[in-house]
Amino acid sequence: MKVKEVADLVGISVRTLHHYDEIGLLIPEKTTESGYRLYSDANLEVLQQILFFRELGFPLKKIKEIINSPSFDREEALKLHRKMLLERRRRLDQMITTVVKTIQHSKGEIQMSNEEKFAGFDFSHNPYEQEARERWGDKAVDKANAKVGNMSKDEQKDFAEDFNVIYRKLAAIRHTSPKSEEAQMGIKEWFDFLNEMGEYSLDAFKGLGQMYVDDERFTKNIDKFGEGLAEFMKDAMAVFADNNRK
């Protein structure tokens, strides 16, 4: 199949397929002398796998690592996709029910308990945890999880607010130089906060900042506080790490 035919079949853009080829994620079976990309059935199977991973929030770089690994098992991956999608459907069904009941509650048709108002919300699972373990080992992650797990609900609420305050402060100065005193004071506060929860070396801190821009999930969430914040934090964290290594 030609690239336009694949794009139409799948519902993605030709440019996306070109990009996948350029980064070595999905290389067409053949390329004609005139430059036309030709995709085989095996290519389509790989593309399906890529799109399953994308649907579950995996970044392209991680997908490439997974599907190119000698230990990659397509059937095993499909079973995992099914499990994760079923869990997502379960949570979505529960949240839809909560939305419907909330509408009825607002109209005075039913009464909802406080517990019912938050049915379906679950922040106990961190989708980045395994990736963090792979990059920096178990020690920092386990320490952070243990500390948060031992907090009361009020303490967890305060923790989340402290987290947001730091991000709002950094968002307010994101247009300044990452090397400025103001930026470095703000990023030091973030470094200290992280080390209250775990044990992050300067290298780990710098690596975390790089992930903020390499992983689009992080970029999207961080930039909710202000466009360009992820890039600013990455640069400021690198400066902080390099300066404090001297």
C-alpha positions as CSV (number, residue, x, y, z in Angstrom):
1,M,0.0,0.0,0.0
2,K,1.1,3.6,-0.7
3,V,1.5,6.0,2.1
4,K,-1.7,7.9,1.2
5,E,-3.7,4.6,1.2
6,V,-2.3,3.7,4.6
7,A,-3.1,7.2,6.0
8,D,-6.7,6.9,4.7
9,L,-7.1,3.4,6.0
10,V,-5.9,4.2,9.5
11,G,-7.1,7.8,9.8
12,I,-3.8,9.5,10.4
13,S,-1.9,12.0,8.4
14,V,0.6,11.3,5.7
15,R,3.0,13.6,7.6
16,T,2.7,11.4,10.6
17,L,3.7,8.3,8.6
18,H,6.6,10.3,7.1
19,H,7.7,11.2,10.6
20,Y,7.5,7.6,11.8
21,D,9.8,6.7,8.9
22,E,12.2,9.5,9.6
23,I,12.7,8.6,13.2
24,G,13.0,4.9,12.4
25,L,9.8,3.9,14.2
26,L,8.0,2.5,11.1
27,I,10.2,2.0,8.0
28,P,8.2,1.0,4.8
29,E,8.9,-2.4,3.3
30,K,10.1,-0.7,0.1
31,T,10.7,2.7,-1.4
32,T,10.5,3.0,-5.1
33,E,13.1,4.8,-7.3
34,S,10.7,7.7,-7.5
35,G,10.5,7.9,-3.7
36,Y,7.1,6.4,-3.1
37,R,6.9,4.5,0.2
38,L,5.3,1.1,0.0
39,Y,3.9,-0.6,3.1
40,S,3.5,-4.4,3.6
41,D,1.0,-6.3,5.8
42,A,3.8,-6.7,8.3
43,N,4.2,-2.9,8.4
44,L,0.5,-2.5,9.1
45,E,0.8,-4.9,12.1
46,V,3.6,-2.8,13.5
47,L,1.6,0.4,12.9
48,Q,-1.4,-1.1,14.7
49,Q,0.9,-1.8,17.7
50,I,2.3,1.7,17.6
51,L,-1.1,3.2,17.7
52,F,-2.2,1.0,20.6
53,F,0.8,2.3,22.6
54,R,0.0,5.9,21.5
55,E,-3.6,5.5,22.7
56,L,-2.3,4.4,26.1
57,G,-0.1,7.5,26.3
58,F,3.4,6.1,25.5
59,P,5.8,8.6,23.9
60,L,7.2,7.7,20.5
61,K,10.8,7.3,21.8
62,K,9.6,4.7,24.3
63,I,7.5,2.9,21.7
64,K,10.5,2.6,19.5
65,E,12.5,1.1,22.3
66,I,9.8,-1.4,23.1
67,I,9.0,-2.7,19.7
68,N,12.7,-2.9,18.7
69,S,13.6,-4.9,21.7
70,P,14.7,-8.5,21.1
71,S,12.4,-9.6,23.9
72,F,9.3,-7.8,22.5
73,D,6.4,-10.2,22.2
74,R,3.5,-8.9,20.1
75,E,0.9,-11.3,21.6
76,E,1.9,-10.5,25.1
77,A,1.8,-6.7,24.3
78,L,-1.7,-7.1,22.9
79,K,-2.9,-8.8,26.0
80,L,-1.5,-6.0,28.1
81,H,-3.2,-3.4,25.9
82,R,-6.5,-5.2,26.3
83,K,-6.1,-5.3,30.1
84,M,-5.2,-1.6,30.3
85,L,-8.0,-0.6,27.9
86,L,-10.6,-2.6,29.9
87,E,-9.4,-0.8,33.1
88,R,-9.7,2.5,31.4
89,R,-13.2,1.6,30.2
90,R,-14.2,0.6,33.7
91,R,-13.0,3.9,35.1
92,L,-14.7,5.9,32.3
93,D,-18.0,4.1,32.9
94,Q,-17.8,4.9,36.6
95,M,-17.0,8.5,35.9
96,I,-19.9,8.8,33.4
97,T,-22.2,7.5,36.1
98,T,-20.8,10.1,38.5
99,V,-21.4,12.9,36.0
100,V,-25.0,11.7,35.3
101,K,-25.7,11.5,39.1
102,T,-24.2,14.9,39.6
103,I,-26.5,16.5,37.0
104,Q,-29.5,14.8,38.8
105,H,-28.2,16.0,42.1
106,S,-27.8,19.6,40.9
107,K,-31.5,19.5,39.7
108,G,-32.6,18.3,43.1
109,E,-33.7,14.9,41.7
110,I,-31.4,12.8,43.9
111,Q,-29.0,13.3,46.8
112,M,-25.4,12.4,46.6
113,S,-23.0,11.6,49.4
114,N,-19.5,13.1,49.4
115,E,-18.1,9.7,48.5
116,E,-20.4,9.3,45.5
117,K,-19.3,12.8,44.2
118,F,-15.8,11.5,43.7
119,A,-16.5,7.9,42.5
120,G,-14.2,7.1,39.6
121,F,-11.4,9.5,40.5
122,D,-8.2,7.5,41.2
123,F,-4.9,9.2,41.6
124,S,-3.2,6.3,43.3
125,H,-1.7,5.0,40.1
126,N,1.2,6.8,38.6
127,P,1.6,6.0,34.9
128,Y,5.2,7.2,34.9
129,E,6.3,5.1,37.9
130,Q,7.9,2.2,35.9
131,E,9.7,4.7,33.7
132,A,11.1,6.5,36.7
133,R,12.2,3.2,38.2
134,E,14.0,2.3,35.0
135,R,15.8,5.7,34.8
136,W,16.8,6.2,38.4
137,G,16.3,3.0,40.3
138,D,13.8,2.0,43.0
139,K,15.2,3.9,45.9
140,A,13.9,7.4,45.2
141,V,10.6,6.1,44.0
142,D,10.0,3.8,46.9
143,K,10.9,6.5,49.4
144,A,8.5,9.0,47.8
145,N,5.7,6.4,47.6
146,A,6.2,5.4,51.2
147,K,6.1,9.0,52.4
148,V,3.0,9.9,50.4
149,G,1.3,6.6,51.4
150,N,1.8,7.4,55.1
151,M,0.2,10.8,54.8
152,S,-3.3,11.5,56.0
153,K,-5.8,12.8,53.4
154,D,-5.3,16.4,54.8
155,E,-1.5,16.0,54.5
156,Q,-1.8,14.7,50.9
157,K,-4.0,17.7,50.1
158,D,-1.4,20.1,51.6
159,F,1.3,18.2,49.6
160,A,-0.6,18.7,46.4
161,E,-1.1,22.4,47.1
162,D,2.7,22.9,47.9
163,F,3.4,21.1,44.6
164,N,1.1,23.5,42.7
165,V,2.4,26.6,44.4
166,I,5.9,25.8,43.2
167,Y,4.8,25.3,39.7
168,R,2.8,28.5,39.7
169,K,5.8,30.4,40.9
170,L,8.0,29.0,38.2
171,A,5.3,29.6,35.6
172,A,5.3,33.3,36.6
173,I,9.0,33.6,35.9
174,R,9.3,31.3,32.9
175,H,10.1,34.1,30.5
176,T,13.2,35.1,32.4
177,S,16.6,33.6,31.9
178,P,17.0,30.1,33.4
179,K,20.4,31.3,34.6
180,S,19.0,34.3,36.5
181,E,19.1,34.4,40.3
182,E,15.3,34.4,40.5
183,A,15.0,31.3,38.3
184,Q,17.7,29.5,40.2
185,M,16.1,30.3,43.5
186,G,12.8,28.9,42.2
187,I,14.3,25.8,40.8
188,K,16.2,25.2,44.1
189,E,12.8,25.1,45.8
190,W,11.7,22.4,43.4
191,F,14.9,20.4,44.0
192,D,14.5,20.7,47.8
193,F,10.8,19.6,47.5
194,L,11.7,16.5,45.5
195,N,14.4,15.6,48.0
196,E,11.9,15.8,50.8
197,M,10.0,13.0,49.0
198,G,12.9,10.9,47.7
199,E,16.6,11.1,47.0
200,Y,17.4,12.8,43.8
201,S,21.0,13.3,42.8
202,L,22.0,16.3,40.7
203,D,22.3,14.0,37.7
204,A,18.8,12.6,38.4
205,F,17.4,16.1,38.7
206,K,19.0,17.1,35.4
207,G,17.7,14.0,33.8
208,L,14.2,14.6,35.1
209,G,14.2,18.1,33.6
210,Q,15.2,16.6,30.2
211,M,12.3,14.2,30.5
212,Y,10.0,17.2,30.8
213,V,10.6,18.0,27.2
214,D,11.4,14.5,25.8
215,D,8.1,13.0,27.1
216,E,5.1,14.8,25.7
217,R,3.0,13.6,28.6
218,F,5.1,15.5,31.0
219,T,5.3,18.6,28.7
220,K,1.5,18.6,28.3
221,N,0.8,18.4,32.0
222,I,3.5,20.9,33.0
223,D,2.6,23.4,30.3
224,K,-0.9,23.6,31.8
225,F,0.6,26.0,34.3
226,G,2.0,28.1,31.5
227,E,3.1,27.5,27.9
228,G,6.8,26.9,27.7
229,L,7.2,26.0,31.4
230,A,8.5,22.5,30.7
231,E,11.3,23.9,28.5
232,F,12.1,26.6,31.0
233,M,12.3,24.1,33.9
234,K,14.5,21.8,31.9
235,D,17.0,24.5,31.2
236,A,16.9,25.9,34.8
237,M,17.4,22.4,36.3
238,A,20.4,21.7,34.0
239,V,22.0,25.0,35.1
240,F,21.3,24.2,38.8
241,A,22.8,20.7,38.5
242,D,25.9,22.0,36.7
243,N,26.4,24.9,39.0
244,N,26.1,22.8,42.2
245,R,28.5,20.1,41.0
246,K,31.4,22.6,41.0
